Amino acid sequence: MPSVSPPPSPDPGLLAKLRADLTAAAYTVDGVQQILGPVAARALHREQRLPADLATRDRTEPVAVLARLLGLGFPVAWGDADRSLPTLRADGAVRLGLARAEGADLRGTIDLRPYADETHDWWVASDLSEIATGRPLPESHVLGVGNASTTLAEWTIRRPAARALDLGVGSAVQSLHLAGHCEHLVGTDTSERALAFARFTAALNEVEIDLRQGNLLEPVVGERFDLVVSNPPFVITPRTPGMPLYEYRDAGLVGDGVVEALVRSVGAHLEPGGVAQFLGNWESRRGASWRDRWSDWLDGTGLDAWVIQREVQDPAEYAELWARDAGQRRGAAAYEVMYGAWLADFADRDVEGIGFGIVTLQRPATAREPWLDLDEYAGAVAPGVGQAVSAGLAARTAIAEGGSDYLLDTAWVVAADVTEERHLQPGSEDPTVIVARQGGGLRRTVHLDTITAALLGVCDGQLTAGAALDAIAHLLETDPDQTTQRALPVLTALVRDGFLTP
Ligand SMILES: C[S@@+](CC[C@H](N)C(=O)[O-])C[C@H]1O[C@@H](n2cnc3c(N)ncnc32)[C@H](O)[C@@H]1O
C-alpha cells in the first residue's frame, strides 16, 4: 500500500449518494459508540484497536462495516461494502477516493469519521491515523479530529459573526463549528493536500468555505474578520538537518516563532471588537518567565490579551510527547535521534519549560489602553467553556472601560453556580479560609476575606457594590474608603471570572 493515498474527490453526485448512505446507516458518533461499546471506545482513545476489531469483526450492520472500512483501517468484503453503501456502492467509494479494491475486499484509503456537537452530526475526512496504518505518519499527513482540535472548539466563543477565518483549516473541523454562527467563512492552509480534505469535508457536510492556500495570514492580506480561530502548527521543532517536518504540526519556524508571528500580525486582520483565538506552545527561558515573553510579543499590538497557560512541560517531556505523536516508538533509532535533537535545540535557547495554552486576543472597539491577563490555570473546565470565555472577555473589557466606578456603581448578582466554603479550625468560631467556588465555566476559585465574603453574601442585584461596602464598613466599624480599597482587587476577580454578573 502506498504511504500516501490521493485525497478524496468532492464529486457532487457521488457525495450526495455517500451522504444519503452514511445518514441511513446512522454512521454518527452515537451510532459508532453503540456498536463499539464503552470498553472498545475507550481503548481506541488510548490508541488500542483490538477491542474495536473484536466488537465489529462479526457484525454486518452498515454502521459496523463503515466503522471498519473508514475509521479502523480493516478491509471489508466487497459485498458487505455494497450492502452498507446501497446508493454509492463499493465502486462509488473507490471513485470518490475513499477506498481501493484489494482482491475480493475493499480497503479504506482515507479516514472518514463521524463528529458532532450538541446540535449537529458531521463527518470529517482526513488521512488514515497511525492506529489504522500501524506505521509512523508521513510528513504530508492531514490530521483528523484530535485532542487539540476539540480543545480549541470547546474554548471558542460562539457568537454570531459576519466573517470568520479558520487559519490552518486542515480537515475543516473548526470550520464545521464556525458555520453554525458565522456567515462567511475563509479557511487557509499551506498544504494543498489539507485543502483538498477540507474541500471534501465541507462539501459532504454542505458547508461553504472560501478555501485559500498560503502561509499564515498571507492569503487574507487587506481583509478583516470578526473571529479568527486557529489550531496552528505550533509544535516547537528542532531545525536540525534530517528532522522530519510534519506539515500538520510544524510551520518550519525556530522555537515558538509561529505563535509570535500570529500574535504580532493577527491584529491587522481583526475588525474593531474582533477576536482571535488560538492554541500554542511557548518557551520559558532561563531568567525570563513565560509572562515576560508574552508581554514582549504583545507590546505595540494594541490588542487585549487573555492567555491561559494550561500546562507546562520540561524539555524531555515535550520531546517524548512529540516524537511519539508522529508514530515513533521508544527504542526505535528515529525516536532516539529526534529526542536528542529536541534536547539540544531547547538547550541552545536555555529553554527550561514549554507552556501550552489558549490565547484570546481582542482588538478594542474603542480608543483605550489594551488590557492584559496572563493567567495560569490547569484545572478541569466545565462543558461549554466557550461561553465563559465570552463572558470573561466582556467582563474584562467592561472593567477596562469603566474602571472602579463601574465595579462600585453596579448592583451585582451572584451567579447561580457559585458556592462558598468556609474552613474552620476545630472549636473555632471564625473561619481561617473562605473560598468562593464556581461550578461551571472555568471552575475557578477566589479566596475571600471577611469583607468580600460579606459583599458576596449581599449581591442580589438590589445594592450597588459601593453601597454594600459602605454598609459593611459601618457594621464592622471600619473606615469606608479603606474598606472599599481593600475589597477592590477581590471584587475585580469576582467580576472578571463571572462569580458576579451585572
Ligand atoms: C494542527 S493542524 C489543525 C487542523 C484543524 N484546523 C484542527 O483544528 O484540527 C494545523 C494545520 O495548519 C497547516 N499549516 C502548516 N503550516 C502552515 C502555515 N505556515 N500557514 C498556514 N497553515 C499551515 C497544516 O497543514 C495543518 O492543516
The ligand as a Gaussian input file, in Angstrom:
#p B3LYP/6-31G(d) Opt

LIG

0 1
 C       -2.791000      21.193000      13.839000
 S       -3.439000      21.265000      12.220000
 C       -5.046000      21.920000      12.554000
 C       -6.131000      21.348000      11.691000
 C       -7.533000      21.743000      12.105000
 N       -7.746000      23.158000      11.930000
 C       -7.845000      21.333000      13.520000
 O       -8.237000      22.181000      14.325000
 O       -7.704000      20.154000      13.841000
 C       -2.566000      22.650000      11.564000
 C       -2.834000      22.949000      10.111000
 O       -2.035000      24.081000       9.735000
 C       -1.492000      23.865000       8.446000
 N       -0.268000      24.661000       8.303000
 C        1.022000      24.276000       8.488000
 N        1.855000      25.308000       8.295000
 C        1.073000      26.375000       7.995000
 C        1.354000      27.739000       7.692000
 N        2.597000      28.201000       7.680000
 N        0.303000      28.547000       7.409000
 C       -0.969000      28.074000       7.418000
 N       -1.286000      26.805000       7.712000
 C       -0.276000      25.967000       7.995000
 C       -1.280000      22.379000       8.372000
 O       -1.225000      21.941000       7.029000
 C       -2.484000      21.840000       9.152000
 O       -3.557000      21.587000       8.292000

